């Protein structure tokens, strides 16, 4: 669990029936329309829906690459080895480093996000470390790239069920809240804290606590099966 993880109707109903005179008139108009389409299709060089003979091959215009270099304010995001960042981070706990192992093959339980959080020379890196079995976040870290190209830890949160994201320049950290009888899949609530980079550090700007309905997810009762109607 990562940090926030009709029936058909009868179309004939309500339609009235056409009277004999109106039905006959409609049939005549339809016949004239069909005859006109037939003549247009058989005329020499016609542009009807189907001309005799092989279909003509038409060239499709191809888009050519533009020589104009797009402009914008987005900074390039050089990819980093997130696992190495965490393992070499002096602010990360020894227990977390020892537990950070591949789940399968060389796949580590690590999510990495790149975006603008600080005023650094390039994109910042948010790393979320999770458990292999349940994908429960156990650590969230933010790394800022310095002028010399090295990354330094500017934020760390090591609590159960934590997950950090980048939201329009802010760091949003969500932490699941569990009661004594809660399962991993159904926490009692969550704390959502928003941080903004101010004066060389992250400062809390907003905090929201959500409490979840205890009855949801109990597994009692089944949803009603969808009902369908068959058209005649």
Number of C-alpha atoms within 10 A of each C-alpha: 15 16 19 13 7 6 8 10 11 10 9 9 7 7 7 7 8 10 8 9 9 10 11 12 11 12 12 11 11 12 11 11 11 12 12 11 12 14 11 17 17 14 12 9 10 13 11 13 9 12 16 11 6 6 8 7 6 6 6 6 6 6 6 6 6 7 6 6 6 6 6 6 5 10 11 11 14 10 11 12 8 21 19 9 18 24 16 11 17 11 15 19 13 12 8 16 15 9 10 19 17 12 12 9 7 8 10 17 20 21 17 18 17 20 21 21 24 24 13 12 15 21 22 24 27 25 23 27 27 27 20 18 9 11 17 23 27 18 24 26 24 24 24 23 19 13 10 7 10 9 17 17 18 17 15 16 18 17 13 15 25 26 29 28 23 19 12 10 14 19 26 19 19 23 22 23 20 17 10 7 9 12 10 15 11 18 19 18 16 20 15 17 17 20 19 17 17 11 8 9 12 17 13 15 12 11 13 10 14 12 11 13 11 12 8 9 9 8 7 8 6 6 6 6 6 7 8 10 9 8 9 6
